[in-house]
Amino acid sequence: MASLKFPADLDREVRDQRRARLAPGYAVGVTEEMIHAQVHSFYARVREDAELGAIFNRRIADWDAHLAKLCDFWSSVLLMTGRFHGAPMRAHLQVAEINAPLFERWLGLWADTAQKVCPPEAALLFTARARTIASSLQLGIAASRGEAV
């Protein structure tokens, strides 16, 4: 005998099916565990990096909370979970040291970590989305500083 499903369960099931069709990460096998591995491995490297570590370590007091927020961010980006509630542009605007070479350094470490942590298609997706986000942040930062874009 089939179990009865209540409207809330059906709504959740429909949302989950829609998310699986639309979210880019599902198609290439991205999981919450993979996101966790990527974010934690990457930021372990950032913290040890001479240039990036100096900036991040000065600003991040609670790394556990920061990593949890970043996992929520990437889950929202790649799996469309909607867990992230933050303002990345505002956070990045507060960092005076941010510049194009640092973004490139960040992206290089991110891509290298993704290649080590993720299957190839997932690594490409992580990297492509990071590049898009970095570009958007760089444009917003430049505009806020009155720099040519």
ABEGO torsion letter per residue (X at the ends): XBBBBBAAAAAAAAAAAAAAAABAAAAAGBBAAAAAAAAAAAAAAAAABAAAAAAAAAABABAAAAAAAAAAAAAAAAAGAGABBBBAAAAAAABAABBAAAAAAAAAAAAAAAAAABBAAAAAAAAAAAAAAAAAAAAAAAAAAGBBX
